[in-house]
């Protein structure tokens, strides 16, 4: 939950800008826009109970308000420093009464108070203290801080506020608490401020105090509000471990060889059994995974502009093609010499009929194809939801029109079929009659046709079919780009699938069939096209078919190359670390229920993990996703503040499992409650870069010179 423990709602000092003034309506709007859930109002040397009550009432349904004040603290060795006091809202009236007595008639510009005097006035109240610290000016000196810590018995109530930070959160480190607020200067820009975040959501002041103390019972209560997935995992097939994983960040760490990867793989199976969607990343398998990612498993061109319908039929037509026979001149000579030898046959006029030359399936094929396409359209529209675009009457009318078109096309196809069948039957009948007549009369009937028309049409069709194929092969290419991720300084990278027709630069690995056969086939087609009037055309077709019987489609002539490239299609070979970046980002960018990551830090630098990976993991957790990570990297284990930590230890031949979290700083043996470890100590011992990750966290909050206010 977003919090702001340093929030100004009015201009109280003359040096402040008017933009610090805010009314309750704008206050509510900005709280909504920024999605902040807990705010402490801390004006300079002023507490306005009436304003606090008005604002509290205005936002009670969306945000919790706590009363507070930012005071000028007297320091003998330095100029005044600032100290924020935040009080339990249950004591706001008493808080207001004490402050009004302390302020008296002194104006905010002129007010200051010593730590000793202040504490003597408010020590009876349930408060926390936030001191300006280090580069957060005006800061309290180390001497003043020491005095405050001497006065406040419960040290966990004292926080320090540095100047700014790159990572968000409230955490306990190096025996002191650190927190930061917006210190808002302009309410028009409030939602643009950087907010702290509490990993565990709270709704009571006392819970926050106990949380800062790492009170185990409070942590358990807060964690119990989160959804879990109870299951059994196996570090070894004979070792079951019962545990509940949160819809949040869960981390496994510990000694190497203690079965953490096996636990993740067994958990993966459990999630799949319950039909959760999963994205997995196993660091040690990244090279094989990346190779498999860019491996071309099939040559699918259906989504490219090179997708052509019907060319398989064209190849089949060429494969089965035969010349049409031309009627021999001898048949005409024989007919002329025998036509008067049989008087009865001479009277039988059918023997002199010519065949009907209009027999042609082209029109019928067209009607069949059109009918199929219209049928597909009708089926598509049956699945389409028109309710958002048309009313019921219009939908019925559209369906009626589509079915009328389809039925009409069916009629066209049926009528053309009848015509062609009638012609074929007529020609067949004439041929049979002539053959029978010739047989019994010992003479020759007049040939029904010369065959020249069919011969020419057949060769022209062959020529057009070959031209169609060659036209699709020549100079065709397309690219399909699938976004992989963005690399620092390299920009966006893509998995590029390059489709390109056979050409002089083609290489054998791009094709399923032998490239030499494809080239022979292509060249033979061109030769046939150039000599389609040749007498030996049948022989040339036979030679074409003998090149490779597997050549059956235009797809066989489309080469495919898969590679990693940039936006401009330039090929790029990523390093091992860059492969890790790309793969890990791909897994984290998937929209699934569960993310299982095994050693995601392999081949990655700590800077990249901190700046890129940890924020993504935290973002997934906010979306109520299961994130389970096995790691040896302190940046991941420490900075993600996991709800559940499973620590695996190998000690004297025994494997021990501990459960815990950083909020209590405890890890407890699941088989022995009395055996516990400190989360921080084991993190520093077991995690790579552990001491640095813990000790440098202070530097993270102090990095840079830009102050964190709006």
C-alpha positions as CSV (number, residue, x, y, z in Angstrom):
1,X,0.0,0.0,0.0
2,X,1.2,3.5,-0.9
3,X,1.9,5.8,2.1
4,X,2.9,9.4,2.7
5,X,4.2,10.2,6.2
6,X,5.3,13.7,5.2
7,X,2.3,15.5,3.8
8,X,1.6,19.3,3.9
9,X,-1.9,20.6,3.4
10,X,-1.4,24.3,4.1
11,X,1.1,27.1,3.9
12,X,2.1,27.9,7.5
13,X,5.5,29.6,7.1
14,X,6.1,32.8,5.1
15,X,8.8,31.1,3.0
16,X,6.4,28.5,1.7
17,X,4.4,28.6,-1.5
18,X,0.7,29.1,-1.8
19,X,0.5,25.8,-3.8
20,X,0.9,24.0,-0.5
21,X,-2.7,25.0,0.4
22,X,-5.3,22.5,-0.6
23,X,-9.1,22.2,0.0
24,X,-10.8,19.0,0.8
25,X,-12.1,18.5,-2.7
26,X,-8.8,18.8,-4.4
27,X,-7.2,16.7,-1.6
28,X,-9.6,13.8,-2.3
29,X,-9.1,14.1,-6.0
30,X,-5.3,13.9,-5.6
31,X,-5.5,11.0,-3.2
32,X,-7.6,9.1,-5.7
33,X,-5.2,10.0,-8.6
34,X,-2.1,8.9,-6.7
35,X,-3.8,5.8,-5.2
36,X,-2.2,6.5,-1.8
37,X,-3.9,4.6,1.1
38,X,-2.3,6.1,4.2
39,X,-1.4,9.8,4.8
40,X,-0.1,11.6,7.8
41,X,-0.8,15.4,7.7
42,X,2.4,17.1,9.0
43,X,2.3,20.8,8.5
44,X,5.1,23.0,9.8
45,X,4.7,24.1,13.4
46,X,0.9,23.8,13.1
47,X,-1.8,21.3,13.7
48,X,-5.3,22.2,12.5
49,X,-7.8,19.7,14.1
50,X,-10.8,21.1,12.2
51,X,-9.0,20.7,8.8
52,X,-7.9,17.2,9.8
53,X,-11.5,16.2,10.7
54,X,-12.8,17.6,7.5
55,X,-10.2,15.9,5.4
56,X,-10.6,12.6,7.3
57,X,-14.4,12.6,6.7
58,X,-13.8,13.5,3.0
59,X,-11.5,10.5,2.3
60,X,-12.6,7.9,4.9
61,X,-13.8,5.5,2.1
62,X,-10.5,5.6,0.2
63,X,-7.7,6.5,2.6
64,X,-6.6,6.4,6.2
65,X,-5.5,9.8,7.8
66,X,-3.2,10.1,10.7
67,X,-2.6,13.4,12.6
68,X,1.0,14.8,12.7
69,X,3.2,17.8,12.7
70,X,6.6,18.9,11.5
71,X,8.5,20.8,14.2
72,X,11.6,23.0,14.3
73,X,14.0,21.4,16.9
74,X,16.5,23.6,18.7
75,X,20.1,22.5,18.2
76,X,23.0,24.3,19.9
77,X,25.7,23.2,17.6
78,X,23.7,23.5,14.4
79,X,20.8,25.4,12.9
80,X,17.4,24.1,13.8
81,X,16.5,20.6,12.5
82,X,13.1,19.2,11.6
83,X,11.3,16.4,13.4
84,X,8.0,14.9,12.4
85,X,5.6,13.6,15.1
86,X,2.8,11.3,14.0
87,X,0.1,10.3,16.6
88,X,-2.4,7.5,16.9
89,X,-5.7,9.0,15.4
90,X,-7.5,7.7,18.4
91,X,-5.6,10.4,20.4
92,X,-6.0,13.3,18.0
93,X,-7.9,15.5,20.5
94,X,-5.3,15.1,23.2
95,X,-2.6,15.6,20.5
96,X,-4.2,18.8,19.4
97,X,-4.6,20.1,23.0
98,X,-0.9,19.4,23.8
99,X,0.3,21.1,20.6
100,X,-1.8,24.2,21.1
101,X,-0.4,24.6,24.6
102,X,3.1,24.1,23.2
103,X,2.6,26.6,20.3
104,X,0.8,29.2,22.4
105,X,0.8,32.5,20.5
106,X,4.1,31.8,18.7
107,X,3.8,32.0,14.9
108,X,5.1,29.0,12.9
109,X,7.9,31.2,11.5
110,X,9.2,31.8,15.0
111,X,8.5,28.5,16.7
112,X,11.2,26.0,17.9
113,X,11.5,23.6,20.7
114,X,14.2,21.3,22.2
115,X,13.9,17.6,22.0
116,X,13.8,17.3,25.8
117,X,10.9,19.8,26.2
118,X,9.0,18.2,23.3
119,X,9.2,14.7,24.7
120,X,8.2,15.8,28.1
121,X,5.0,17.2,26.6
122,X,4.0,14.2,24.4
123,X,5.5,11.2,26.0
124,X,2.1,10.1,27.2
125,X,0.8,9.8,23.6
126,X,1.2,6.9,21.2
127,X,3.5,8.5,18.7
128,X,6.2,7.7,16.1
129,X,9.1,10.1,15.3
130,X,10.6,10.8,11.9
131,X,13.8,12.9,11.9
132,X,15.2,14.7,8.9
133,X,18.5,12.9,8.3
134,X,21.8,13.2,6.4
135,X,21.1,15.2,3.2
136,X,17.4,15.8,4.1
137,X,17.7,19.4,5.2
138,X,17.3,20.8,7.7
139,X,18.5,17.6,9.4
140,X,18.9,16.6,13.0
141,X,22.4,16.3,14.2
142,X,23.8,13.0,15.4
143,X,23.9,14.5,18.9
144,X,20.2,15.5,18.8
145,X,19.3,12.1,17.4
146,X,21.2,10.4,20.2
147,X,19.3,12.5,22.7
148,X,16.0,11.5,21.1
149,X,16.9,7.8,21.2
150,X,17.9,8.2,24.9
151,X,14.4,9.7,25.7
152,X,12.3,7.3,23.6
153,X,12.4,3.9,25.3
154,X,10.9,2.0,22.3
155,X,13.6,2.6,19.7
156,X,11.5,1.1,16.9
157,X,9.3,4.3,17.1
158,X,12.1,6.4,15.7
159,X,12.6,6.7,12.0
160,X,15.0,8.6,9.8
161,X,14.0,10.4,6.6
162,X,16.9,10.8,4.1
163,X,16.8,13.0,1.0
164,X,15.5,10.5,-1.7
165,X,15.7,6.9,-2.9
166,X,15.5,4.8,-6.0
167,X,13.6,1.8,-4.5
168,X,10.4,2.2,-2.6
169,X,9.4,0.7,0.7
170,X,9.7,0.9,4.5
171,X,12.3,-1.5,5.9
172,X,14.4,-2.2,8.9
173,X,18.1,-2.2,8.5
174,X,21.3,-1.7,10.5
175,X,19.3,-1.3,13.7
176,X,17.3,1.8,12.6
177,X,14.2,2.4,10.6
178,X,14.1,4.5,7.4
179,X,11.0,6.1,5.9
180,X,10.4,8.9,3.4
181,X,7.4,11.1,2.4
182,X,6.5,13.4,-0.4
183,X,7.1,16.7,1.4
184,X,4.6,18.0,-1.2
185,X,5.1,21.6,-2.3
186,X,2.5,21.8,-5.1
187,X,-0.8,19.9,-4.9
188,X,-1.3,20.2,-8.6
189,X,1.6,17.9,-9.0
190,X,1.0,15.6,-6.0
191,X,0.3,12.4,-8.0
192,X,3.7,12.8,-9.7
193,X,5.5,12.5,-6.4
194,X,7.4,9.3,-5.4
195,X,5.6,7.4,-2.6
196,X,6.9,4.9,0.0
197,X,5.2,1.6,0.1
198,X,4.2,-0.7,2.9
199,X,4.6,-4.3,1.8
200,X,2.1,-5.5,4.5
201,X,-1.2,-3.6,4.4
202,X,-2.3,-2.1,7.8
203,X,-5.4,-0.3,9.0
204,X,-4.4,0.6,12.6
205,X,-1.7,2.8,14.0
206,X,-0.7,0.2,16.6
207,X,-0.2,-2.4,13.8
208,X,2.4,-0.1,12.2
209,X,4.2,0.4,15.5
210,X,4.3,-3.3,16.1
211,X,5.3,-4.0,12.5
212,X,8.3,-1.7,12.9
213,X,9.1,-3.7,16.0
214,X,8.9,-6.9,14.0
215,X,6.2,-8.2,16.2
216,X,5.7,-11.8,15.0
217,X,2.0,-12.0,15.9
218,X,1.2,-8.9,14.0
219,X,3.0,-10.0,11.0
220,X,1.1,-13.3,11.0
221,X,-2.2,-11.4,11.3
222,X,-1.3,-9.2,8.4
223,X,-0.1,-12.1,6.3
224,X,-3.3,-14.1,7.0
225,X,-5.3,-11.6,4.9
226,X,-3.5,-12.7,1.8
227,X,-4.6,-15.5,-0.5
228,X,-2.4,-18.7,-0.4
229,X,-2.0,-21.9,-2.3
230,X,-1.5,-24.7,0.2
231,X,0.4,-27.7,-1.3
232,X,3.2,-30.1,-0.9
233,X,6.6,-29.7,-2.6
234,X,9.5,-32.1,-2.9
235,X,13.2,-31.3,-2.6
236,X,13.5,-35.0,-3.1
237,X,10.9,-37.5,-4.3
238,X,10.8,-39.1,-0.9
239,X,10.8,-35.9,1.1
240,X,7.4,-34.1,1.2
241,X,7.2,-30.6,2.6
242,X,3.8,-28.9,3.4
243,X,3.7,-25.2,2.7
244,X,1.4,-22.4,1.6
245,X,2.6,-20.0,-1.1
246,X,1.2,-16.5,-1.2
247,X,-0.2,-14.6,-4.1
248,X,2.8,-12.4,-3.6
249,X,6.6,-12.9,-3.7
250,X,7.9,-16.2,-2.2
251,X,11.7,-16.8,-2.1
252,X,13.7,-20.0,-1.7
253,X,17.4,-19.7,-0.7
254,X,20.0,-21.6,1.2
255,X,22.9,-24.0,0.7
256,X,23.6,-25.3,-2.8
257,X,22.5,-28.8,-3.6
258,X,19.6,-28.8,-1.1
259,X,16.8,-29.5,-3.7
260,X,15.5,-26.0,-4.3
261,X,15.1,-26.6,-8.1
262,X,13.4,-29.9,-7.4
263,X,11.0,-28.1,-5.1
264,X,10.1,-25.6,-7.9
265,X,9.5,-28.3,-10.5
266,X,7.3,-30.2,-8.1
267,X,5.4,-27.0,-7.4
268,X,5.0,-26.4,-11.1
269,X,3.2,-29.7,-11.5
270,X,0.9,-28.9,-8.5
271,X,0.0,-25.5,-10.1
272,X,-0.7,-27.2,-13.5
273,X,-2.9,-29.9,-11.8
274,X,-5.0,-27.1,-10.4
275,X,-5.2,-25.5,-13.9
276,X,-3.2,-22.4,-13.1
277,X,-1.4,-20.8,-16.0
278,X,2.3,-20.7,-15.5
279,X,5.4,-19.0,-16.8
280,X,8.7,-20.7,-15.8
281,X,12.4,-19.7,-16.1
282,X,15.2,-22.0,-15.2
283,X,18.5,-20.2,-15.3
284,X,20.7,-23.2,-15.9
285,X,18.6,-24.2,-18.9
286,X,18.7,-20.7,-20.6
287,X,21.0,-21.6,-23.4
288,X,19.0,-24.6,-24.5
289,X,15.8,-22.7,-24.0
290,X,17.0,-19.8,-26.1
291,X,18.2,-22.1,-28.8
292,X,14.8,-23.7,-28.8
293,X,13.1,-20.3,-28.9
294,X,14.7,-19.4,-32.3
295,X,14.6,-22.9,-33.7
296,X,12.4,-23.2,-36.7
297,X,9.9,-25.9,-35.9
298,X,7.7,-25.6,-38.9
299,X,7.5,-23.4,-42.0
300,X,4.1,-21.8,-41.5
301,X,3.5,-19.1,-44.2
302,X,-0.3,-18.8,-43.6
303,X,0.1,-15.4,-41.8
304,X,2.4,-13.9,-44.4
305,X,1.6,-12.1,-47.7
306,X,3.2,-15.1,-49.4
307,X,0.3,-17.4,-48.5
308,X,-1.2,-18.6,-51.8
309,X,-4.3,-20.9,-52.2
310,X,-4.7,-23.6,-54.8
311,X,-1.1,-24.0,-56.0
312,X,-1.0,-27.5,-54.7
313,X,-3.6,-28.3,-57.4
314,X,-1.5,-26.6,-60.0
315,X,1.5,-28.8,-59.1
316,X,-0.7,-31.8,-59.3
317,X,-2.1,-30.7,-62.7
318,X,1.5,-30.4,-64.1
319,X,2.4,-33.8,-62.5
320,X,-0.5,-35.6,-64.2
321,X,-0.5,-33.6,-67.4
322,X,-0.7,-35.4,-70.8
323,X,-1.0,-34.1,-74.3
324,X,-4.4,-34.3,-75.9
325,X,-4.5,-36.6,-78.9
326,X,-5.0,-35.1,-82.4
327,X,-7.2,-37.2,-84.8
328,X,-4.9,-39.0,-87.3
329,X,-5.2,-38.1,-91.0
330,X,-5.4,-41.8,-91.6
331,X,-8.8,-41.9,-89.8
332,X,-10.2,-39.3,-92.3
333,X,-8.8,-41.2,-95.3
334,X,-10.3,-44.5,-94.0
335,X,-13.6,-42.8,-93.5
336,X,-13.6,-41.3,-97.0
337,X,-12.8,-44.7,-98.6
338,X,-15.4,-46.7,-96.7
339,X,-18.3,-44.3,-96.2
340,X,-20.2,-45.6,-99.2
341,X,-19.5,-49.3,-98.7
342,X,-22.5,-49.9,-96.5
343,X,-25.9,-48.6,-97.6
344,X,-27.6,-49.0,-94.3
345,X,-24.8,-47.2,-92.5
346,X,-24.9,-44.4,-95.0
347,X,-28.6,-43.9,-94.1
348,X,-27.7,-43.8,-90.4
349,X,-26.8,-40.1,-90.1
350,X,-25.5,-40.4,-86.5
351,X,-22.3,-41.9,-87.9
352,X,-21.5,-38.5,-89.5
353,X,-22.1,-36.3,-86.4
354,X,-19.3,-34.2,-84.9
355,X,-18.8,-34.0,-81.1
356,X,-20.2,-31.0,-79.1
357,X,-17.1,-28.8,-78.7
358,X,-18.6,-26.8,-75.8
359,X,-17.6,-29.4,-73.3
360,X,-15.4,-27.4,-70.8
361,X,-15.2,-27.7,-67.1
362,X,-13.7,-24.2,-66.5
363,X,-17.1,-22.7,-65.8
364,X,-18.1,-25.6,-63.5
365,X,-14.8,-25.3,-61.6
366,X,-15.5,-21.6,-61.1
367,X,-19.0,-22.1,-59.7
368,X,-17.7,-24.8,-57.3
369,X,-15.0,-22.6,-56.0
370,X,-17.3,-19.6,-55.6
371,X,-19.9,-21.8,-53.8
372,X,-17.3,-23.0,-51.3
373,X,-16.1,-19.4,-50.6
374,X,-19.7,-18.2,-50.1
375,X,-20.3,-21.2,-47.8
376,X,-17.2,-20.2,-45.7
377,X,-18.5,-16.6,-45.5
378,X,-21.9,-17.8,-44.2
379,X,-20.3,-20.0,-41.6
380,X,-18.1,-17.1,-40.4
381,X,-21.1,-14.8,-40.1
382,X,-23.0,-17.5,-38.1
383,X,-20.2,-17.2,-35.5
384,X,-20.0,-13.5,-35.6
385,X,-21.9,-11.4,-32.9
386,X,-23.9,-8.8,-34.7
387,X,-26.0,-7.8,-31.7
388,X,-23.7,-4.8,-30.9
389,X,-24.1,-3.5,-34.5
390,X,-27.5,-4.5,-35.8
391,X,-30.9,-5.0,-34.4
392,X,-32.8,-8.3,-34.7
393,X,-34.6,-7.4,-37.9
394,X,-31.4,-6.3,-39.6
395,X,-29.6,-9.5,-38.5
396,X,-32.4,-11.7,-39.9
397,X,-32.4,-9.7,-43.2
398,X,-28.6,-10.1,-43.5
399,X,-28.8,-13.9,-42.9
400,X,-31.6,-14.1,-45.4
401,X,-29.6,-12.3,-48.1
402,X,-26.5,-14.4,-47.5
403,X,-28.5,-17.6,-47.8
404,X,-30.2,-16.4,-50.9
405,X,-26.8,-15.7,-52.5
406,X,-25.6,-19.2,-51.4
407,X,-28.7,-20.9,-52.8
408,X,-28.4,-19.0,-56.1
409,X,-24.8,-20.0,-56.4
410,X,-25.8,-23.7,-55.7
411,X,-28.3,-23.4,-58.6
412,X,-25.6,-22.0,-60.9
413,X,-23.3,-24.9,-60.0
414,X,-26.1,-27.5,-60.4
415,X,-27.2,-26.2,-63.8
416,X,-23.7,-26.0,-65.1
417,X,-23.0,-29.5,-63.9
418,X,-26.1,-30.7,-65.8
419,X,-25.0,-28.9,-68.9
420,X,-21.5,-30.4,-68.8
421,X,-22.8,-33.9,-68.0
422,X,-25.3,-33.7,-70.8
423,X,-22.6,-32.7,-73.3
424,X,-20.3,-35.4,-72.1
425,X,-23.0,-38.1,-72.2
426,X,-24.0,-37.0,-75.7
427,X,-20.4,-37.2,-77.0
428,X,-20.0,-40.5,-75.2
429,X,-23.2,-41.9,-76.9
430,X,-22.1,-40.7,-80.3
431,X,-18.7,-42.3,-79.9
432,X,-20.2,-45.6,-78.8
433,X,-22.7,-45.7,-81.7
434,X,-19.9,-45.0,-84.2
435,X,-17.7,-47.7,-82.7
436,X,-20.5,-50.3,-82.8
437,X,-21.5,-49.3,-86.3
438,X,-17.9,-49.6,-87.5
439,X,-17.6,-53.0,-85.9
440,X,-20.6,-54.5,-87.6
441,X,-20.2,-52.7,-91.0
442,X,-16.5,-53.2,-91.5
443,X,-16.2,-49.5,-92.3
444,X,-15.0,-46.2,-90.6
445,X,-17.3,-43.5,-89.3
446,X,-16.5,-39.9,-89.7
447,X,-14.2,-38.8,-86.8
448,X,-16.2,-36.7,-84.2
449,X,-13.5,-34.1,-83.9
450,X,-10.0,-33.2,-85.1
451,X,-8.7,-32.8,-81.5
452,X,-6.7,-29.7,-82.5
453,X,-8.8,-27.4,-80.3
454,X,-8.4,-29.6,-77.2
455,X,-4.7,-30.0,-78.0
456,X,-4.1,-26.2,-78.1
457,X,-6.3,-25.5,-75.0
458,X,-4.5,-28.2,-73.1
459,X,-1.1,-26.8,-73.9
460,X,-2.2,-23.2,-73.2
461,X,-3.5,-24.2,-69.8
462,X,-0.2,-25.9,-69.0
463,X,1.6,-22.8,-70.1
464,X,-0.6,-20.5,-67.9
465,X,-0.2,-22.9,-64.9
466,X,3.6,-22.9,-65.2
467,X,3.6,-19.1,-65.5
468,X,1.4,-18.8,-62.4
469,X,3.8,-21.0,-60.4
470,X,6.9,-19.2,-61.6
471,X,5.4,-15.8,-60.9
472,X,4.8,-16.8,-57.3
473,X,8.3,-18.1,-56.9
474,X,10.1,-15.1,-58.4
475,X,11.1,-12.2,-56.1
476,X,8.8,-12.9,-53.2
477,X,9.7,-12.3,-49.5
478,X,8.2,-11.3,-46.2
479,X,9.2,-10.9,-42.6
480,X,7.4,-11.8,-39.3
481,X,8.8,-10.0,-36.3
482,X,8.0,-11.2,-32.8
483,X,9.1,-8.8,-30.0
484,X,11.6,-10.3,-27.6
485,X,12.6,-7.4,-25.4
486,X,14.7,-4.3,-25.1
487,X,18.4,-4.4,-24.2
488,X,20.2,-1.5,-22.6
489,X,22.0,0.5,-25.3
490,X,21.0,-2.0,-28.0
491,X,17.3,-1.1,-28.2
492,X,14.4,-3.4,-29.2
493,X,15.2,-6.9,-30.4
494,X,13.0,-9.3,-32.3
495,X,12.7,-12.9,-33.3
496,X,12.7,-12.4,-37.0
497,X,11.4,-15.0,-39.4
498,X,12.5,-14.2,-43.0
499,X,10.5,-15.9,-45.8
500,X,12.1,-15.7,-49.2
501,X,11.5,-17.5,-52.5
502,X,14.2,-19.6,-54.1
503,X,16.9,-17.4,-55.6
504,X,20.6,-17.5,-56.4
505,X,21.5,-16.5,-52.8
506,X,19.4,-19.2,-51.2
507,X,21.2,-21.7,-48.9
508,X,20.2,-25.3,-48.3
509,X,19.4,-24.9,-44.5
510,X,16.5,-22.6,-45.5
511,X,14.6,-25.4,-47.3
512,X,13.1,-28.8,-46.3
513,X,13.9,-30.3,-49.7
514,X,17.3,-30.5,-51.5
515,X,18.0,-27.1,-52.9
516,X,19.7,-28.6,-55.9
517,X,16.4,-30.4,-56.8
518,X,14.4,-27.2,-56.3
519,X,16.7,-25.3,-58.6
520,X,16.5,-28.1,-61.3
521,X,12.7,-28.1,-61.0
522,X,12.6,-24.3,-61.3
523,X,14.9,-24.3,-64.3
524,X,13.0,-27.2,-66.0
525,X,9.7,-25.2,-65.6
526,X,11.3,-22.3,-67.4
527,X,12.5,-24.5,-70.2
528,X,9.1,-26.1,-70.6
529,X,7.6,-22.6,-70.7
530,X,10.0,-21.5,-73.4
531,X,9.3,-24.6,-75.5
532,X,5.7,-25.4,-74.8
533,X,5.0,-26.0,-78.5
534,X,7.7,-28.7,-78.6
535,X,6.8,-32.1,-79.9
536,X,8.4,-33.9,-77.0
537,X,6.5,-32.0,-74.3
538,X,5.3,-35.2,-72.6
539,X,8.9,-36.3,-72.3
540,X,9.9,-33.0,-70.7
541,X,7.0,-33.3,-68.2
542,X,8.2,-36.9,-67.3
543,X,11.7,-35.5,-66.7
544,X,10.3,-32.8,-64.5
545,X,8.4,-35.3,-62.4
546,X,11.5,-37.5,-62.0
547,X,13.5,-34.6,-60.3
548,X,11.9,-35.0,-56.9
549,X,8.5,-36.5,-56.3
550,X,8.2,-34.6,-53.0
551,X,7.9,-31.2,-54.8
552,X,4.1,-30.6,-54.5
553,X,3.6,-27.0,-53.4
554,X,4.8,-23.4,-53.8
555,X,5.8,-23.7,-50.1
556,X,8.6,-26.0,-51.1
557,X,10.2,-23.1,-52.9
558,X,10.0,-20.7,-50.0
559,X,13.1,-20.6,-47.8
560,X,12.8,-19.6,-44.1
561,X,15.5,-18.2,-41.9
562,X,15.0,-17.5,-38.2
563,X,17.3,-15.1,-36.4
564,X,17.5,-12.4,-33.7
565,X,17.5,-8.9,-35.1
566,X,16.9,-5.2,-34.6
567,X,14.0,-3.0,-35.7
568,X,15.8,-2.4,-39.0
569,X,16.0,-6.2,-39.5
570,X,19.8,-6.2,-39.0
571,X,20.9,-9.5,-37.5
572,X,22.3,-9.4,-34.0
573,X,23.9,-12.1,-31.9
574,X,23.2,-11.5,-28.2
575,X,25.7,-12.5,-25.5
576,X,24.9,-15.1,-22.8
577,X,23.9,-12.3,-20.4
578,X,21.7,-10.7,-23.0
579,X,20.1,-14.0,-23.7
580,X,19.2,-14.2,-20.0
581,X,17.8,-10.7,-20.1
582,X,15.6,-11.4,-23.1
583,X,14.3,-14.8,-21.9
584,X,13.7,-13.6,-18.4
585,X,11.8,-10.5,-19.6
586,X,9.7,-12.7,-21.9
587,X,8.7,-15.0,-19.0
588,X,7.9,-12.0,-16.7
589,X,5.9,-10.2,-19.4
590,X,3.5,-13.1,-19.9
591,X,0.1,-12.6,-18.3
592,X,-0.3,-15.8,-16.2
593,X,-1.3,-16.8,-12.7
594,X,2.1,-18.1,-11.5
595,X,5.7,-17.2,-12.2
596,X,8.4,-19.8,-11.2
597,X,11.9,-18.5,-11.5
598,X,15.0,-20.6,-10.7
599,X,18.2,-18.6,-10.3
600,X,17.1,-15.7,-12.6
601,X,20.3,-13.9,-11.7
602,X,22.6,-16.2,-13.7
603,X,24.6,-14.2,-16.2
604,X,23.0,-10.9,-15.1
605,X,24.7,-8.0,-13.3
606,X,23.4,-6.8,-10.0
607,X,22.6,-3.4,-11.5
608,X,20.3,-4.9,-14.1
609,X,18.7,-7.1,-11.4
610,X,18.1,-4.1,-9.2
611,X,16.9,-1.7,-11.9
612,X,14.9,-4.0,-14.2
613,X,14.1,-7.4,-12.7
614,X,13.2,-6.5,-9.1
615,X,10.7,-3.8,-10.1
616,X,9.0,-6.2,-12.5
617,X,8.8,-8.9,-9.8
618,X,7.3,-6.3,-7.4
619,X,4.8,-5.2,-10.0
620,X,3.6,-8.8,-10.5
621,X,3.1,-9.2,-6.8
622,X,0.9,-6.1,-6.7
623,X,-1.3,-7.8,-9.3
624,X,-1.9,-10.7,-6.9
625,X,0.3,-13.1,-8.9
626,X,2.1,-16.1,-7.4
627,X,5.8,-15.3,-7.8
628,X,8.1,-18.1,-6.5
629,X,11.9,-17.6,-6.8
630,X,14.8,-19.7,-6.0
631,X,17.9,-17.6,-5.8
632,X,21.4,-17.2,-4.5
633,X,21.3,-13.4,-5.1
634,X,20.9,-11.1,-2.2
635,X,19.5,-8.3,-4.4
636,X,16.5,-10.4,-5.2
637,X,16.0,-12.1,-1.9
638,X,16.4,-8.9,0.2
639,X,14.9,-6.2,-2.0
640,X,11.7,-8.0,-2.9
641,X,10.7,-8.4,0.8
642,X,9.1,-11.9,0.3
643,X,6.0,-12.9,2.2
644,X,7.4,-16.4,2.5
645,X,11.0,-17.4,2.7
646,X,12.0,-21.1,2.6
647,X,15.5,-21.6,3.7
648,X,17.2,-24.9,3.0
649,X,20.2,-25.9,5.1
650,X,22.6,-28.8,4.9
651,X,24.2,-29.5,8.3
652,X,26.1,-32.6,9.4
653,X,24.5,-34.8,6.7
654,X,21.0,-33.6,7.5
655,X,18.8,-31.4,5.4
656,X,16.8,-28.9,7.4
657,X,13.9,-26.6,6.2
658,X,13.1,-23.2,7.7
659,X,10.1,-21.0,7.0
660,X,10.0,-17.3,7.8
661,X,10.1,-13.8,6.4
662,X,12.1,-10.5,6.6
663,X,9.3,-8.8,8.5
664,X,9.9,-10.8,11.7
665,X,13.6,-11.4,10.8
666,X,13.0,-15.0,11.8
667,X,13.4,-18.4,10.1
668,X,11.9,-21.3,12.0
669,X,12.7,-25.0,11.6
670,X,9.5,-26.6,10.4
671,X,10.2,-29.7,12.5
672,X,11.4,-27.9,15.7
673,X,9.9,-24.5,16.8
674,X,12.8,-24.0,19.2
675,X,15.3,-24.1,16.4
676,X,15.3,-20.7,14.7
677,X,17.6,-18.5,12.7
678,X,17.7,-14.8,12.0
679,X,16.6,-14.0,8.4
680,X,19.1,-11.2,8.0
681,X,22.0,-13.3,9.3
682,X,21.3,-16.2,7.0
683,X,20.8,-13.9,4.1
684,X,24.2,-12.3,4.7
685,X,25.8,-15.8,5.1
686,X,24.1,-17.7,2.3
687,X,23.3,-15.2,-0.4
688,X,25.9,-14.0,-2.9
689,X,26.6,-10.3,-2.2
690,X,24.6,-10.6,1.1
691,X,26.6,-8.1,3.2
692,X,26.7,-5.6,0.3
693,X,22.9,-5.9,-0.3
694,X,22.1,-5.2,3.3
695,X,24.7,-2.6,4.0
696,X,24.3,-0.7,0.7
697,X,20.6,-0.3,1.2
698,X,21.3,2.9,3.1
699,X,23.2,4.2,0.1
700,X,20.3,3.4,-2.2
701,X,18.1,5.8,-0.3
702,X,20.7,8.5,-0.3
703,X,21.7,8.2,-3.9
704,X,21.7,11.4,-6.0
705,X,21.1,15.0,-5.2
706,X,17.5,15.5,-6.3
707,X,15.3,16.0,-3.3
708,X,12.1,14.0,-3.1
709,X,9.4,16.6,-3.0
710,X,6.9,17.9,-5.5
